[in-house]
Amino acid sequence: MKKRYKASVRDIFESVLEILEALNINIDNIDGKKRIINASTGLSWRSWGEMIHIRVVSVEEEVEVQIESSPKTQLIDWGKSKKNVEAIFRRLDRSF
């Protein structure tokens, strides 16, 4: 899923990092130059955890945030990946 915002790439990238921390999502790897974040969630009653890949890119005069979430080990996550993405975007929407 992806969304665009009217803000600086730096502000959006920093906000995403803060949001992940607030949501207790583990940040596994950050590539500041490419603006890519790899994160993960732990075990829950819905799943064995998810891998979350986030990319922040400049597109024309806006900033596009691309988020993918997928289960770590199972085929079905009972909607947990979708909820991860929605939670991150909901907080970004409040900020920008």
MARPASE-111673 format. One line per 10 residues: number of its first residue (from 1); their letters; for each residue x, z, y of C-alpha. Coordinates in pm, 1 decimal. Layout:
# MARPASE-111673
NUM> a> X/Z/Y ~ ... $
***
This chain:
# MARPASE-111673
1> mkkrykasvr> 0.0/0.0/0.0 ~ 123.8/-65.6/350.7 ~ 22.3/10.8/707.2 ~ 155.2/-72.5/1051.1 ~ 211.6/160.0/1344.2 ~ 306.2/119.6/1708.8 ~ 606.7/349.2/1726.5 ~ 981.9/334.3/1684.7 ~ 1130.8/287.2/1339.5 ~ 1333.7/604.1/1389.6 $
11> difesvleil> 1027.8/815.0/1478.6 ~ 829.7/686.7/1180.6 ~ 1120.0/734.2/938.0 ~ 1179.2/1092.7/1054.1 ~ 807.4/1165.0/1039.9 ~ 786.5/1038.9/681.3 ~ 1070.1/1273.3/581.4 ~ 889.6/1567.4/745.1 ~ 562.3/1472.3/575.0 ~ 725.6/1459.0/231.7 $
21> ealninidni> 870.3/1803.8/287.2 ~ 534.0/1940.7/405.9 ~ 363.3/1796.1/95.8 ~ 628.2/1951.3/-133.5 ~ 739.9/1609.7/-252.6 ~ 1103.0/1603.8/-366.1 ~ 1329.0/1365.5/-176.8 ~ 1563.2/1215.6/-437.0 ~ 1750.7/957.4/-230.1 ~ 1759.7/840.9/132.2 $
31> dgkkriinas> 1912.0/514.1/252.1 ~ 1907.1/549.7/629.6 ~ 2045.5/202.1/696.3 ~ 1783.6/22.7/486.3 ~ 1522.2/288.3/572.5 ~ 1429.8/348.5/208.7 ~ 1326.2/682.1/62.1 ~ 1296.5/752.5/-309.2 ~ 1100.4/1066.1/-386.2 ~ 920.8/1229.0/-675.8 $
41> tglswrswge> 657.1/1484.5/-759.1 ~ 664.8/1737.6/-1036.4 ~ 433.1/1816.2/-1320.1 ~ 65.7/1873.3/-1239.5 ~ -250.2/1907.6/-1444.6 ~ -315.4/1538.6/-1372.5 ~ 22.4/1390.5/-1460.1 ~ 382.7/1439.6/-1567.5 ~ 491.4/1352.7/-1213.8 ~ 522.2/1041.3/-1003.1 $
51> mihirvvsve> 800.0/834.5/-849.4 ~ 737.9/743.7/-485.6 ~ 920.1/460.5/-308.0 ~ 887.0/432.3/68.5 ~ 1025.2/162.9/293.7 ~ 1002.0/158.8/674.7 ~ 1055.9/-184.0/831.1 ~ 1026.1/-334.9/1175.3 ~ 773.6/-620.2/1182.6 ~ 727.7/-801.9/1510.8 $
61> eevevqiess> 645.1/-525.8/1762.0 ~ 523.6/-276.9/1503.4 ~ 663.8/-65.7/1223.0 ~ 538.0/-122.9/871.5 ~ 542.0/159.2/618.7 ~ 529.9/47.8/255.0 ~ 455.6/311.5/-9.3 ~ 441.0/273.6/-386.3 ~ 369.5/559.6/-622.7 ~ 373.3/532.7/-1000.9 $
71> pktqlidwgk> 375.4/770.1/-1297.6 ~ 714.5/878.3/-1430.3 ~ 635.4/862.5/-1799.6 ~ 272.1/793.8/-1866.0 ~ 53.3/487.2/-1830.3 ~ -242.6/655.3/-1660.4 ~ -210.1/912.8/-1383.8 ~ -581.2/977.8/-1323.3 ~ -556.4/867.5/-960.3 ~ -265.2/1095.3/-867.6 $
81> skknveaifr> -45.6/808.2/-740.9 ~ -322.0/686.5/-512.9 ~ -371.6/1039.6/-380.8 ~ 2.3/1067.9/-304.0 ~ -3.6/749.8/-97.8 ~ -325.4/844.3/81.2 ~ -191.5/1192.2/168.5 ~ 123.1/1047.4/327.2 ~ -68.0/784.7/525.3 ~ -331.6/1037.1/635.0 $
91> rldrsf> -61.1/1251.0/795.5 ~ 110.4/949.2/949.7 ~ -221.9/834.2/1095.6 ~ -265.2/1175.3/1262.7 ~ 80.1/1149.7/1421.2 ~ 68.2/788.0/1533.4 $
***
